[in-house]
Amino acid sequence: MNLVHNLGVVKSPEVVNIHQAKTHLSRLLVRVGRGEEIIIAKAGKPVARLAPVRDKPKRRVPGTAKGKIWMAPDFDAPLPDEIIDEFYK
């Protein structure tokens, strides 16, 4: 099954059984190194995923959006009853 994602085609991970994974581990790791994901199944049920290691995201620095965000002074004020009632219909 192919899914369209960000104008690219994303393939579903290939599923291999444990015997195939043991026999062809080196080949599977080459594919994973290229960005593919491989699912390892036992008796047809997925039990593990071989996936590429992703770089850690950059550490967030608090305060970088200071002065860029505006929040109404009453943003946390209670909602009017007519709006609350809409949640319970």
Secondary structure, DSSP 8 states (H G I E B T S, - for coil): -EEEETTEEEE--EEEEHHHHHHTHHHHHHHHHTT--EEEEETTEEEEEE-----------TTTTTTT----TTTTS---HHHHHHHT-
